[in-house]
Structures are given as structure tokens and as C-alpha cells.
Amino acid sequence: MPEGDTVWRTARRLRDALSSGPLVRCDLRVPKLATVDLTGRRVVETTARGKHLLTRVEGGLTLHSHLRMDGAWRVHAPGERWSGGPGHQIRAVLATSECSAVGYRLPVLELLRTEEEERVVGHLGPDLLGPDWDVARALERLLSDPGRPLAEALLDQRNLAGIGNVYAAELCFLARATPWLPVGDLAAPERLLALARRLLEVNKERSARITTGDVRRGRGLWVYGRAGRPCLRCGATVRTRVSGPSSKERVAYWCPGCQRGPSPS
């Protein structure tokens, strides 16, 4: 699933691509938007809010999209072949005279008044990469249920916005806590929030996430995606477990040698 840094990059790419002039094409391929035509309007900006994308258009309108598991926006120059997937997966096309932004497999696509954006993002906690970041407010939300498992609390976008499975696993490792440690038992949680923000900040400009500081292939992450392989710190075998209902299934990774706290038998 795209995480906050990926969505931030996507917003910047859309902002740069669609700021060159008025839209010369608007094709929104979802039934409720089939008759909408934004041709002739300028895109004011595209901004990220957690994992949500808000494309603001002249006239006080916002096109709200969410990438969920495998959605993507691709930008193409005139005449360039679109490469994000088969045509039947395209959900949106916004084009200026200089480029086209094509949205593939977008599970959420809706048009609303810009003044009503809070209806779709107002439930989110402080955004780790946004101007609204407030560590005190994020900490208060994170600790509001002290018995909640740490990874679950980090993944709840109502606490803080932008963390997905990769960062949840890596942050638990860096805190030396298993994903199931009650968040209220975590020592110095404010330091973990500062670390979360720093990791997203340093990774937002690059496509390959690095949390270890090691840019070599296969050594950029401590535990995520490394099930069955030796821990880069202690050599113990990294473990994995799938948990949660099928609609919200999560894969946890952890090192039994480095991380302390409860874990599945």
C-alpha cells in the first residue's frame, strides 16, 4: 500500500504536471462522475493529506482520490504511451496541452466542494509530512488507548496520518518493541513520533525507502519483507505473521532477538 511519502511524491508530480495551463481533457470513468467535465478550468494545486490526494480546481472544486492498495497516478508527455496498466483500469484522465495525468485502479474518486474537504479528511490525525503536524496532538491520540498494540496504533490514521505497513514494522523494530506491545508500555513514545517524521521526510524524495542508512540493494529495511532471513542487527531469523480481518489484513514483521514484548506463539 502506498504510504505517506509515496502519496506526497504523487501530489508533487500532479501539481507540477497540471499547473501548465487549463485542462484540455477531463475524463472521469466512474458512474457518478460520468457527466462531469472540468475542461477549461485550471488546476490550482494538488496536495496530500495523509494517504489522500486533493486536486483543487478553479471554481471551488476538489477531486478527491485515494490510492489504497494498488492505485496509481501516472504522468505522460503528449504522444507518450500510457503505461500504468490496461485501459479498462483507468479511472481518471486530466490533461493540459503539455501532459496527461492518468489515474489507474483508483478505489476512491469523488468530486466535492473545496470548502467541504473536511468531510473526507477531517477524521485524520496530524499529517507527518503536512503543515498541520503537531507532535503533542499526535501523542495524545496515540496514547488515548494505552492497551492497544503498538503497530495497530501507528497504523490508525486517526492518530497520525501517513504510516503504512512498512513504516509500522520498521518503527517497531527501531523502538525495540514487538508490534503487539501495548502502546502505553512504550518508553519515550514522543521520540518514536519524532523518528517517524524524520524517516518520512528523508524518504519522500526517493522511491526506494531506506530506514537502515544502508543504500545497498536488499539492505535498506530492517525487517519489512525480510521474513525468514537473518536480522541485519543480531542475525536472528526475522519472523512474520498475518493478522486482522480479511478486509484489513496486515502483515507484521519482527525480530525476536532485537524486539521485546508480546508476540504470537
MOGI-V196329 format. One record per residue. N is the residue number from 1. RES is the residue in one small letter. SS is DSSP state (@ for helix, = for strand, . for the rest). OMEGA is omega in whole degrees, 0 to 359 (none if undefined). Layout:
n res ss omega
N RES SS OMEGA
N RES SS OMEGA
This chain:
n res ss omega
1 m . 176
2 p . 181
3 e . 189
4 g @ 181
5 d @ 178
6 t @ 181
7 v @ 177
8 w @ 179
9 r @ 179
10 t @ 179
11 a @ 179
12 r @ 180
13 r @ 178
14 l @ 179
15 r @ 180
16 d @ 185
17 a @ 189
18 l @ 182
19 s . 188
20 s . 181
21 g . 181
22 p . 179
23 l . 176
24 v . 176
25 r = 175
26 c = 182
27 d = 181
28 l = 191
29 r . 169
30 v . 188
31 p @ 185
32 k @ 180
33 l @ 187
34 a . 183
35 t . 181
36 v . 178
37 d . 180
38 l . 180
39 t . 180
40 g . 178
41 r . 176
42 r . 171
43 v = 183
44 v = 179
45 e = 168
46 t = 182
47 t = 177
48 a = 173
49 r = 188
50 g . 179
51 k . 179
52 h = 176
53 l = 181
54 l = 178
55 t = 185
56 r = 186
57 v = 176
58 e . 180
59 g . 177
60 g . 179
61 l = 178
62 t = 172
63 l = 183
64 h = 177
65 s = 178
66 h = 185
67 l . 183
68 r . 188
69 m . 187
70 d . 175
71 g . 180
72 a = 168
73 w = 177
74 r = 180
75 v = 183
76 h = 175
77 a = 178
78 p . 179
79 g . 180
80 e . 180
81 r . 178
82 w . 192
83 s . 183
84 g . 181
85 g . 179
86 p . 185
87 g @ 183
88 h @ 178
89 q @ 180
90 i = 179
91 r = 182
92 a = 173
93 v = 174
94 l = 185
95 a = 168
96 t . 179
97 s . 185
98 e . 180
99 c = 177
100 s = 173
101 a = 186
102 v = 180
103 g = 181
104 y = 170
105 r . 182
106 l . 182
107 p . 178
108 v = 176
109 l = 182
110 e = 179
111 l = 180
112 l = 174
113 r = 180
114 t @ 180
115 e @ 180
116 e @ 182
117 e . 181
118 e @ 179
119 r @ 183
120 v @ 180
121 v @ 184
122 g . 180
123 h . 186
124 l . 172
125 g . 179
126 p = 183
127 d = 182
128 l . 180
129 l . 184
130 g . 179
131 p . 181
132 d . 183
133 w . 182
134 d . 187
135 v @ 180
136 a @ 180
137 r @ 178
138 a @ 180
139 l @ 179
140 e @ 180
141 r @ 182
142 l @ 184
143 l @ 182
144 s @ 175
145 d @ 188
146 p . 180
147 g . 183
148 r . 177
149 p = 186
150 l @ 183
151 a @ 180
152 e @ 179
153 a @ 179
154 l @ 182
155 l @ 181
156 d . 184
157 q . 176
158 r . 178
159 n . 174
160 l = 191
161 a = 173
162 g . 183
163 i . 174
164 g . 185
165 n @ 183
166 v @ 183
167 y @ 178
168 a @ 180
169 a @ 183
170 e @ 180
171 l @ 176
172 c @ 178
173 f @ 183
174 l @ 176
175 a . 183
176 r . 181
177 a = 175
178 t . 179
179 p . 184
180 w . 176
181 l . 175
182 p = 185
183 v @ 178
184 g @ 179
185 d @ 182
186 l . 177
187 a . 176
188 a . 181
189 p @ 179
190 e @ 177
191 r @ 178
192 l @ 178
193 l @ 177
194 a @ 179
195 l @ 179
196 a @ 180
197 r @ 181
198 r @ 180
199 l @ 179
200 l @ 179
201 e @ 184
202 v @ 182
203 n @ 187
204 k . 181
205 e . 184
206 r . 184
207 s . 180
208 a . 181
209 r . 177
210 i . 176
211 t . 182
212 t . 187
213 g . 182
214 d . 184
215 v . 180
216 r . 182
217 r . 177
218 g . 182
219 r . 184
220 g . 182
221 l . 183
222 w . 185
223 v . 185
224 y . 180
225 g . 184
226 r . 181
227 a . 179
228 g . 180
229 r . 182
230 p = 174
231 c . 181
232 l . 181
233 r . 188
234 c . 178
235 g . 177
236 a . 182
237 t = 178
238 v = 183
239 r = 179
240 t = 176
241 r = 175
242 v = 182
243 s = 178
244 g . 177
245 p . 185
246 s @ 181
247 s @ 181
248 k @ 184
249 e . 179
250 r = 176
251 v = 180
252 a = 175
253 y = 177
254 w = 177
255 c = 180
256 p . 178
257 g . 185
258 c . 189
259 q . 183
260 r = 178
261 g . 180
262 p . 176
263 s . 180
264 p . 178
265 s . none
